[in-house]
Amino acid sequence: MRFPATFLMVLVVLLFCGSALAQTQPAPASAPSSPAGAGQSKTGASSDDPKPDDQISTTRVIRNEVNLIFTVTDKHGKFIKDLQLNQFKVLDNNRPPQVLKVESQTDLPLRVGLLIDASNSIRDRFLFEQQAAVEFLQQTLRPQTDKAFVIAFDEIPEVTQPFTNDQDKLTKGIKIIRPGGGTALWDAVYTACKDQLIKQQQKEAIDVRNVIVLVSDGDDNQSRVLRQEAIEMAQRANVIVYSISTNLSNIQDTGDKNLKFLAEATGGRAFFPFKLQDLADDFNAIQGELRSQYSMYYKPESLVANGQFHSIQISALDKKLKVRAKKGYFAPK
């Protein structure tokens, strides 16, 4: 069969264009690969440098609402539990939000991380600290609703007991800890928030109160993350940090200042026992505070899902009262 010359010319042009187009198409993208074990740090993070993960949406913001847990005390440190919504002033990024409700919050399920310094610097008082920690969990946790985990840290953080409501397992997780080595305080806080509290929060998807109780002298000589990075991760986890200093010299040093700075940034409190026996009293004080707090829900004037930090300022209209709350939160991303 003979084809017209014009038909053959068109066919040749089409074949040529199709071939050229195929050569200019990009090759399919392949998934990036990394050597086995690459990027593993001593804290168990999957990055060479464990920085805060911008992809983690951890702030307690639901439908543009912020949930703020705070404590109110008088000048003697006594808890004030009967205040109403119109007795507070709050600013979100220096702007007044729409406050929806304020309520006394005593029954919210607890998710407690117990972080115990196991470095050489606390060896001489370690057994007493262990016993005080065991008693604290036994008196504080309600098996039906609350859960806790235990992390020991010297040169690296180690989870000695993951999240559980089993008191026997938690006790064992505390008593198997043995002191020795340097101190990676900030790595421990970072790991507790990112790998325990945030992951548990994402699994459960319920309103809980995240708490870290940190027993340490506050010194750090081994961490890979900086103090500010650890604090930012704590704020992303919406955790309240209570720190108990093991420095019994009655002179606050750099470590004590670290503990105070961390606690205040998250709305918690730092304790400085004068003697070892006071440690149990401090654990009891934390227990009492956890059952004497308020919960406020509010809508910020402008909340953009950009992952940016929002500062919080809250005070009671009665100037004789002191309100303690976290310094801010990260918006969703």
C-alpha positions as CSV (number, residue, x, y, z in Angstrom):
1,M,0.0,0.0,0.0
2,R,1.4,3.4,-0.9
3,F,0.8,6.4,1.4
4,P,0.6,10.0,0.3
5,A,3.9,12.0,0.8
6,T,2.2,14.5,3.1
7,F,1.0,11.7,5.4
8,L,4.5,10.2,5.7
9,M,6.0,13.7,6.5
10,V,3.5,14.2,9.3
11,L,4.2,10.7,10.7
12,V,7.9,11.4,10.8
13,V,7.4,14.7,12.6
14,L,5.2,13.1,15.3
15,L,7.7,10.3,15.9
16,F,10.6,12.8,16.2
17,C,8.7,15.0,18.7
18,G,7.6,12.0,20.8
19,S,11.2,10.8,21.1
20,A,12.5,14.3,22.0
21,L,9.8,14.7,24.7
22,A,10.7,11.3,26.3
23,Q,14.3,12.4,26.5
24,T,13.5,15.6,28.3
25,Q,11.2,14.0,31.0
26,P,12.9,13.9,34.5
27,A,13.7,10.5,35.9
28,P,11.4,9.3,38.7
29,A,12.6,10.6,42.1
30,S,14.0,7.9,44.4
31,A,13.6,8.0,48.2
32,P,16.8,9.3,49.9
33,S,18.8,6.6,51.6
34,S,21.2,6.7,54.5
35,P,23.7,4.2,55.8
36,A,22.4,1.8,58.3
37,G,22.6,3.3,61.7
38,A,23.5,6.8,60.4
39,G,22.2,9.7,62.4
40,Q,21.6,7.7,65.6
41,S,22.5,9.7,68.7
42,K,23.2,8.5,72.2
43,T,19.7,9.9,73.2
44,G,18.0,7.6,70.7
45,A,17.1,10.5,68.4
46,S,17.3,9.9,64.6
47,S,19.3,13.0,63.9
48,D,23.0,13.7,64.2
49,D,22.1,16.9,66.1
50,P,18.9,16.5,68.1
51,K,17.2,19.8,67.4
52,P,13.5,20.6,68.1
53,D,11.4,19.0,65.4
54,D,9.4,21.6,63.5
55,Q,7.1,19.0,62.2
56,I,5.7,18.1,65.6
57,S,2.4,19.8,66.3
58,T,2.4,19.5,70.1
59,T,0.7,22.6,71.5
60,R,-2.6,22.0,73.3
61,V,-4.6,24.0,70.7
62,I,-7.9,22.4,69.6
63,R,-10.2,24.3,67.2
64,N,-8.1,27.4,67.8
65,E,-8.5,27.0,71.6
66,V,-5.6,27.1,74.1
67,N,-5.7,25.1,77.3
68,L,-3.6,26.8,80.0
69,I,-2.9,25.1,83.4
70,F,-1.9,27.4,86.2
71,T,-1.6,27.7,89.9
72,V,-2.7,30.6,92.2
73,T,-1.2,31.1,95.7
74,D,-1.4,33.9,98.3
75,K,1.6,35.6,99.9
76,H,2.1,32.7,102.2
77,G,2.1,30.1,99.5
78,K,-1.3,28.7,100.2
79,F,-3.3,27.5,97.2
80,I,-6.3,29.6,96.2
81,K,-8.9,27.3,94.5
82,D,-12.2,29.3,94.3
83,L,-11.5,32.1,91.8
84,Q,-13.8,32.8,88.8
85,L,-13.2,33.7,85.2
86,N,-13.6,37.5,85.7
87,Q,-10.9,37.5,88.4
88,F,-8.0,37.0,85.9
89,K,-6.3,38.9,83.2
90,V,-4.5,37.1,80.4
91,L,-2.6,38.2,77.3
92,D,-1.6,36.0,74.3
93,N,1.2,37.6,72.4
94,N,0.3,40.8,74.2
95,R,-3.3,40.7,73.0
96,P,-6.4,39.8,75.1
97,P,-7.9,36.6,73.9
98,Q,-11.5,35.4,74.2
99,V,-11.6,33.5,77.5
100,L,-14.1,30.7,77.3
101,K,-14.0,29.3,80.8
102,V,-11.9,28.8,83.9
103,E,-12.3,25.9,86.2
104,S,-10.6,24.3,89.1
105,Q,-8.8,21.3,87.7
106,T,-8.2,18.4,90.1
107,D,-9.2,15.3,88.2
108,L,-7.4,15.6,84.8
109,P,-5.4,12.4,84.1
110,L,-1.7,12.7,84.8
111,R,1.1,11.7,82.6
112,V,4.2,11.9,84.8
113,G,7.8,11.6,83.8
114,L,10.2,11.0,86.7
115,L,13.7,12.0,85.7
116,I,16.4,10.9,88.1
117,D,20.0,12.2,88.0
118,A,22.2,9.1,88.2
119,S,25.6,10.9,87.9
120,N,28.5,10.5,90.3
121,S,27.7,13.9,91.8
122,I,24.7,12.6,93.7
123,R,26.0,9.2,94.7
124,D,26.1,9.9,98.5
125,R,22.4,10.7,98.7
126,F,21.1,8.4,96.0
127,L,19.3,5.8,98.0
128,F,17.2,8.3,99.9
129,E,16.2,10.0,96.6
130,Q,15.1,6.7,95.2
131,Q,12.9,5.9,98.2
132,A,11.4,9.4,98.1
133,A,10.6,9.0,94.4
134,V,8.9,5.7,94.9
135,E,6.7,7.1,97.7
136,F,5.8,10.1,95.5
137,L,4.5,7.9,92.7
138,Q,2.7,5.6,95.1
139,Q,0.9,8.5,96.7
140,T,0.2,10.5,93.5
141,L,-0.8,8.1,90.7
142,R,-4.3,6.8,90.4
143,P,-4.1,3.5,88.6
144,Q,-7.4,3.9,86.8
145,T,-6.5,7.2,85.1
146,D,-2.8,8.1,85.6
147,K,0.4,6.8,84.0
148,A,4.1,7.5,84.6
149,F,7.5,6.6,83.2
150,V,11.1,6.7,84.6
151,I,14.3,8.0,83.0
152,A,17.7,7.7,84.6
153,F,20.4,9.9,83.2
154,D,24.2,10.2,83.6
155,E,26.1,10.6,80.4
156,I,23.0,9.4,78.4
157,P,19.3,9.3,79.3
158,E,17.9,5.7,79.7
159,V,14.3,4.8,80.0
160,T,14.2,2.3,82.9
161,Q,10.4,2.0,82.8
162,P,8.2,3.2,79.9
163,F,4.7,4.5,80.4
164,T,2.6,2.3,82.8
165,N,0.1,2.5,85.6
166,D,1.7,-0.5,87.3
167,Q,3.2,0.7,90.6
168,D,5.5,-2.4,90.9
169,K,7.0,-1.8,87.5
170,L,7.6,1.8,88.3
171,T,9.2,1.0,91.6
172,K,11.5,-1.5,89.9
173,G,12.3,1.1,87.2
174,I,13.5,3.4,90.0
175,K,15.4,0.9,92.1
176,I,17.4,-0.6,89.3
177,I,19.1,2.8,88.7
178,R,22.8,2.9,89.7
179,P,24.8,6.2,89.9
180,G,27.9,6.7,87.8
181,G,29.3,8.9,85.0
182,G,28.7,12.5,83.9
183,T,25.5,14.5,83.6
184,A,23.4,14.9,80.4
185,L,20.5,16.9,82.0
186,W,19.2,18.7,78.9
187,D,19.4,15.6,76.8
188,A,17.2,13.9,79.4
189,V,14.6,16.6,79.4
190,Y,14.6,16.7,75.6
191,T,14.2,13.0,75.3
192,A,11.5,12.7,77.9
193,C,9.4,15.3,76.1
194,K,9.9,14.2,72.5
195,D,10.1,10.4,72.8
196,Q,7.8,9.8,75.7
197,L,5.3,12.6,76.5
198,I,4.6,13.8,72.9
199,K,4.3,10.3,71.5
200,Q,2.0,9.3,74.3
201,Q,-0.1,12.4,73.7
202,Q,-0.4,11.6,70.0
203,K,-1.4,8.0,70.8
204,E,-4.1,8.9,73.3
205,A,-5.5,12.1,71.9
206,I,-7.2,13.0,75.2
207,D,-6.8,15.9,77.5
208,V,-4.2,15.1,80.1
209,R,-1.8,17.0,82.3
210,N,1.9,16.4,81.3
211,V,4.3,16.6,84.2
212,I,8.0,16.1,84.7
213,V,9.5,15.7,88.1
214,L,13.2,16.3,87.8
215,V,15.6,15.2,90.7
216,S,19.1,16.6,90.0
217,D,21.8,19.0,91.1
218,G,21.1,20.9,87.8
219,D,24.7,20.6,86.5
220,D,25.3,19.5,82.9
221,N,28.5,18.4,81.3
222,Q,27.5,15.9,78.6
223,S,24.4,17.1,76.7
224,R,24.3,17.5,73.0
225,V,21.3,19.8,73.1
226,L,21.4,23.3,74.6
227,R,19.3,24.4,77.6
228,Q,17.0,26.5,75.4
229,E,16.4,23.6,73.0
230,A,15.3,21.4,75.9
231,I,13.0,24.1,77.2
232,E,11.5,24.6,73.8
233,M,10.8,20.9,73.5
234,A,9.2,21.0,77.0
235,Q,6.9,23.8,75.8
236,R,6.0,21.9,72.7
237,A,5.1,18.9,74.9
238,N,2.9,21.3,77.0
239,V,4.6,19.9,80.1
240,I,4.9,21.4,83.6
241,V,8.4,20.8,85.1
242,Y,8.9,20.5,88.9
243,S,12.6,20.4,89.8
244,I,14.1,19.2,93.1
245,S,17.7,20.2,93.7
246,T,20.0,17.7,95.3
247,N,22.5,20.5,96.1
248,L,22.5,20.6,99.9
249,S,25.1,23.3,100.4
250,N,22.4,25.9,101.1
251,I,24.2,28.1,98.4
252,Q,22.4,28.2,95.1
253,D,24.9,27.6,92.3
254,T,24.7,27.5,88.5
255,G,22.9,24.1,88.6
256,D,20.2,25.5,90.9
257,K,19.7,28.4,88.5
258,N,19.2,25.9,85.6
259,L,16.6,24.1,87.6
260,K,14.7,27.3,88.5
261,F,14.9,28.6,84.9
262,L,13.4,25.3,83.5
263,A,10.6,25.2,86.1
264,E,9.6,28.8,85.6
265,A,9.5,28.6,81.8
266,T,7.0,25.7,82.0
267,G,4.8,27.0,84.8
268,G,6.3,24.7,87.4
269,R,8.3,25.2,90.5
270,A,11.9,24.6,91.7
271,F,12.5,23.2,95.2
272,F,15.7,23.6,97.2
273,P,15.8,21.3,100.2
274,F,17.9,22.4,103.2
275,K,18.5,18.9,104.2
276,L,18.0,15.4,102.7
277,Q,14.9,14.7,104.8
278,D,13.2,17.8,103.2
279,L,13.2,15.9,99.9
280,A,10.1,13.9,100.8
281,D,8.3,17.1,101.8
282,D,9.0,18.6,98.4
283,F,7.6,15.6,96.7
284,N,4.5,16.0,98.8
285,A,4.2,19.6,97.9
286,I,4.3,18.7,94.2
287,Q,1.5,16.2,94.8
288,G,-0.6,18.8,96.5
289,E,-0.1,21.4,93.8
290,L,-1.1,18.9,91.0
291,R,-4.5,18.7,92.7
292,S,-4.9,22.4,93.3
293,Q,-4.6,23.9,89.8
294,Y,-6.9,25.8,87.4
295,S,-7.6,25.1,83.7
296,M,-8.3,28.0,81.4
297,Y,-9.6,27.7,77.8
298,Y,-9.3,30.6,75.5
299,K,-9.3,31.6,71.9
300,P,-6.4,33.9,70.8
301,E,-7.2,36.9,68.8
302,S,-5.1,35.6,65.9
303,L,-3.8,32.1,65.8
304,V,-2.0,31.2,62.5
305,A,-0.8,27.7,61.9
306,N,2.8,28.7,61.4
307,G,4.5,26.9,64.3
308,Q,5.5,30.2,65.9
309,F,5.9,30.8,69.7
310,H,3.1,32.6,71.5
311,S,3.9,34.3,74.8
312,I,1.5,34.1,77.7
313,Q,1.0,36.6,80.5
314,I,-1.6,35.8,83.2
315,S,-2.3,37.5,86.5
316,A,-5.0,37.8,89.1
317,L,-6.8,41.1,89.5
318,D,-6.1,40.8,93.2
319,K,-2.5,42.0,93.4
320,K,-1.9,40.0,96.6
321,L,-2.2,36.7,94.7
322,K,0.5,35.1,92.6
323,V,-0.3,33.2,89.4
324,R,2.2,30.7,88.1
325,A,1.9,29.4,84.5
326,K,4.1,28.5,81.5
327,K,5.6,31.4,79.6
328,G,4.0,30.4,76.3
329,Y,3.3,27.7,73.7
330,F,4.0,26.8,70.0
331,A,1.1,27.2,67.5
332,P,0.3,24.3,65.3
333,K,2.3,24.0,62.1
